[in-house]
């Protein structure tokens, strides 16, 4: 609760008195992060720090679609090697090709997508070889 400043009282002493009152009332006890080091204190000031933290915390994808689809291809292909059933591999590749086709035909800001469709039979053949059969 703020208290009105007396007209003859300087601002500094008014603010100091409010802080001291809050301290005595325990307003600064058990604050989140108390006792832990301040993150990124050693880094130079960045006026967009809050945007970068929000993007990281909310896991917002800020890459243009043409780059996002390439990352999607890499991640999907990496995930395929851990699958144990050929049907699951084919389903993943079919879904991936659908996402690639959509990215290629959808106009977007940034560079156009040039990602080609994945050769399902070729990837399945390599998957079988890695599975030992």
C-alpha positions as CSV (number, residue, x, y, z in Angstrom):
1,X,0.0,0.0,0.0
2,X,1.5,3.3,-1.0
3,X,1.3,6.3,1.3
4,X,1.0,9.8,-0.1
5,X,4.1,11.9,0.0
6,X,3.9,14.9,2.4
7,X,4.4,18.1,0.3
8,X,7.4,19.2,2.3
9,X,9.2,15.9,2.3
10,X,11.8,15.0,-0.4
11,X,11.0,12.1,-2.7
12,X,14.1,10.2,-1.7
13,X,13.3,10.0,2.0
14,X,9.6,9.2,1.2
15,X,10.7,6.2,-1.0
16,X,13.3,5.1,1.5
17,X,10.6,5.1,4.2
18,X,8.2,3.0,2.1
19,X,11.0,0.5,1.4
20,X,12.0,0.3,5.1
21,X,8.3,-0.2,6.1
22,X,7.9,-3.0,3.5
23,X,11.2,-4.7,4.7
24,X,9.9,-4.6,8.3
25,X,6.6,-6.1,7.3
26,X,8.5,-9.0,5.5
27,X,7.6,-8.1,2.0
28,X,11.1,-9.1,0.8
29,X,11.2,-12.5,2.5
30,X,11.0,-15.7,0.5
31,X,11.1,-14.0,-2.9
32,X,11.5,-16.3,-6.0
33,X,15.1,-16.7,-6.9
34,X,16.4,-15.4,-3.6
35,X,19.9,-16.6,-3.0
36,X,20.5,-17.7,-6.6
37,X,22.9,-15.9,-9.0
38,X,21.4,-13.5,-11.5
39,X,21.4,-15.2,-14.9
40,X,23.4,-13.5,-17.7
41,X,24.7,-10.8,-15.4
42,X,28.1,-11.0,-17.2
43,X,26.6,-10.4,-20.6
44,X,26.4,-6.9,-22.2
45,X,23.0,-5.2,-22.2
46,X,20.7,-6.3,-25.0
47,X,17.5,-4.3,-25.4
48,X,15.7,-7.4,-26.8
49,X,16.6,-9.6,-23.9
50,X,13.0,-10.1,-22.9
51,X,12.0,-11.2,-26.5
52,X,14.7,-13.7,-26.6
53,X,13.8,-15.1,-23.2
54,X,10.1,-15.3,-24.3
55,X,11.0,-17.1,-27.5
56,X,13.1,-19.6,-25.5
57,X,10.6,-20.1,-22.7
58,X,7.5,-20.5,-25.0
59,X,9.5,-22.4,-27.6
60,X,8.3,-20.2,-30.4
61,X,9.6,-21.1,-33.8
62,X,10.8,-17.9,-35.5
63,X,12.5,-19.6,-38.5
64,X,10.9,-19.0,-41.9
65,X,9.0,-22.0,-43.2
66,X,11.7,-22.8,-45.7
67,X,14.2,-23.3,-42.9
68,X,11.7,-24.9,-40.5
69,X,10.9,-27.6,-43.0
70,X,14.6,-28.5,-43.4
71,X,14.9,-28.8,-39.6
72,X,11.8,-30.9,-39.6
73,X,13.3,-33.2,-42.2
74,X,16.5,-33.6,-40.2
75,X,14.7,-34.3,-37.0
76,X,12.2,-36.7,-38.5
77,X,15.0,-38.7,-40.3
78,X,17.0,-38.9,-37.0
79,X,13.9,-40.1,-35.2
80,X,13.2,-42.9,-37.8
81,X,16.3,-44.9,-36.8
82,X,14.8,-45.4,-33.3
83,X,11.5,-46.8,-34.6
84,X,11.0,-50.6,-34.5
85,X,8.2,-51.1,-37.1
86,X,8.4,-50.5,-40.8
87,X,4.8,-49.3,-40.8
88,X,5.7,-46.6,-38.4
89,X,8.6,-45.6,-40.5
90,X,6.4,-45.4,-43.6
91,X,3.8,-43.4,-41.7
92,X,6.4,-40.9,-40.5
93,X,7.8,-40.5,-44.0
94,X,4.4,-40.0,-45.6
95,X,3.5,-37.4,-43.0
96,X,6.8,-35.7,-43.6
97,X,6.3,-35.6,-47.3
98,X,2.9,-34.0,-46.7
99,X,4.5,-31.3,-44.6
100,X,7.2,-30.7,-47.3
101,X,4.6,-30.5,-50.1
102,X,2.6,-27.9,-48.0
103,X,5.7,-25.8,-47.3
104,X,6.6,-25.9,-51.0
105,X,3.2,-24.8,-52.2
106,X,2.4,-22.2,-49.5
107,X,3.7,-18.7,-50.2
108,X,5.5,-17.2,-47.2
109,X,7.7,-14.3,-46.1
110,X,11.3,-15.1,-46.6
111,X,13.1,-17.5,-49.0
112,X,10.9,-20.0,-50.8
113,X,11.2,-23.7,-49.8
114,X,13.2,-25.8,-52.2
115,X,13.1,-29.0,-50.0
116,X,12.4,-32.0,-52.2
117,X,10.2,-34.9,-51.1
118,X,11.9,-37.7,-49.3
119,X,12.4,-41.0,-51.2
120,X,10.3,-43.2,-49.0
121,X,11.5,-46.5,-50.5
122,X,15.1,-45.5,-50.3
123,X,14.9,-44.4,-46.6
124,X,12.9,-47.6,-45.7
125,X,15.6,-49.7,-47.4
126,X,18.3,-47.9,-45.3
127,X,16.2,-48.4,-42.2
128,X,15.9,-52.1,-42.9
129,X,19.7,-52.4,-43.3
130,X,20.3,-50.6,-40.0
131,X,17.8,-52.9,-38.3
132,X,19.9,-55.8,-39.5
133,X,17.5,-57.3,-42.1
